[in-house]
Amino acid sequence: MHAIGGLVPLLGYLKNSHASLRARAAEVVSTIVQNNPKSQQLVMEANGLELLLSNFISDSDITVRTKALGAISCKFDADIFMIFSDDLKHVIVM
C-alpha cells in the first residue's frame, strides 16, 4: 500500500467526518498490519498509531472505537502497554 502511495491517504480517513469511513479505514489498517512487520513500521512512522489511539479513546461512534482497537491489537499489542484510568486517557507507548 505504501509503495503505491496509499498509506497516508488511508490514515487520513481515520480523521474523516463520517464515522463509517473512519471505521472502514481502521479495518483496512488492521488488515495491512496483521503479521506484516514492514507495514507495521510504516504505519508507526506515519503516526497511524496516534490516530488509532485517538479514535479508540475519544470517538463518539462505538463502531469506530471497536475497529480502532482491532487495528491496534493486530500488531501493536506487543508494543503498547495500556494503563486505563476511569476516563481511558492514560496510554503508555513503549
C-alpha positions in Angstrom: 0.0 0.0 0.0 2.8 2.4 0.9 4.6 1.6 -2.4 1.7 3.0 -4.4 1.2 6.0 -2.2 -1.9 4.8 -0.4 -0.9 4.7 3.2 -1.0 8.4 4.0 -4.4 8.9 2.3 -5.8 5.8 4.1 -4.6 7.1 7.5 -6.3 10.4 6.6 -9.6 8.6 6.5 -9.2 7.9 10.3 -10.0 11.6 10.7 -12.9 11.8 8.3 -16.1 13.4 9.4 -18.1 10.3 8.5 -18.0 7.5 11.1 -18.4 4.8 8.6 -15.3 5.9 6.7 -13.3 6.1 9.9 -14.4 2.6 10.9 -13.6 1.2 7.4 -10.2 2.9 7.4 -9.3 1.3 10.7 -10.5 -2.1 9.4 -8.1 -1.7 6.4 -5.3 -0.8 8.7 -6.0 -3.9 10.7 -5.6 -6.0 7.5 -2.4 -4.4 6.3 -0.5 -4.5 9.7 -1.5 -8.0 10.7 1.6 -10.3 10.5 3.4 -7.7 8.4 6.3 -6.1 10.2 7.1 -3.7 7.3 3.6 -2.3 7.2 3.5 -2.1 10.9 6.7 0.0 10.9 5.3 2.2 8.1 2.1 2.8 9.9 4.0 3.8 13.1 6.3 6.2 11.1 3.2 7.8 9.6 1.7 8.4 13.0 -1.1 5.9 12.4 -0.9 4.6 15.9 -1.6 8.0 17.4 -4.7 8.4 15.1 -5.9 4.9 16.0 -5.5 5.6 19.7 -7.3 8.9 19.4 -10.2 7.2 17.7 -10.2 4.4 20.3 -10.2 6.8 23.2 -12.4 9.6 22.1 -14.5 8.8 19.0 -18.3 9.1 19.7 -19.1 6.2 17.4 -18.8 2.7 19.1 -18.0 1.0 15.8 -15.1 3.4 15.1 -13.8 2.7 18.6 -14.1 -1.0 18.2 -12.4 -1.0 14.8 -9.6 1.2 16.0 -9.0 -1.2 18.9 -8.9 -4.1 16.5 -6.3 -2.3 14.4 -4.2 -1.5 17.4 -4.4 -5.1 18.6 -3.4 -6.6 15.3 0.2 -5.7 15.8 0.7 -3.1 18.4 -0.3 -5.4 21.2 3.3 -6.3 21.7 4.4 -2.7 21.6 1.9 -1.0 23.8 1.0 -1.3 27.4 -2.2 0.4 28.1 -3.0 1.6 31.5 -6.5 2.8 31.7 -7.9 5.2 34.2 -11.6 5.7 34.5 -11.6 8.0 31.5 -9.3 5.9 29.3 -6.8 8.7 28.9 -3.6 7.1 30.1 -1.7 5.2 27.4 2.0 4.4 27.6 3.7 3.6 24.3 7.0 1.6 24.6 
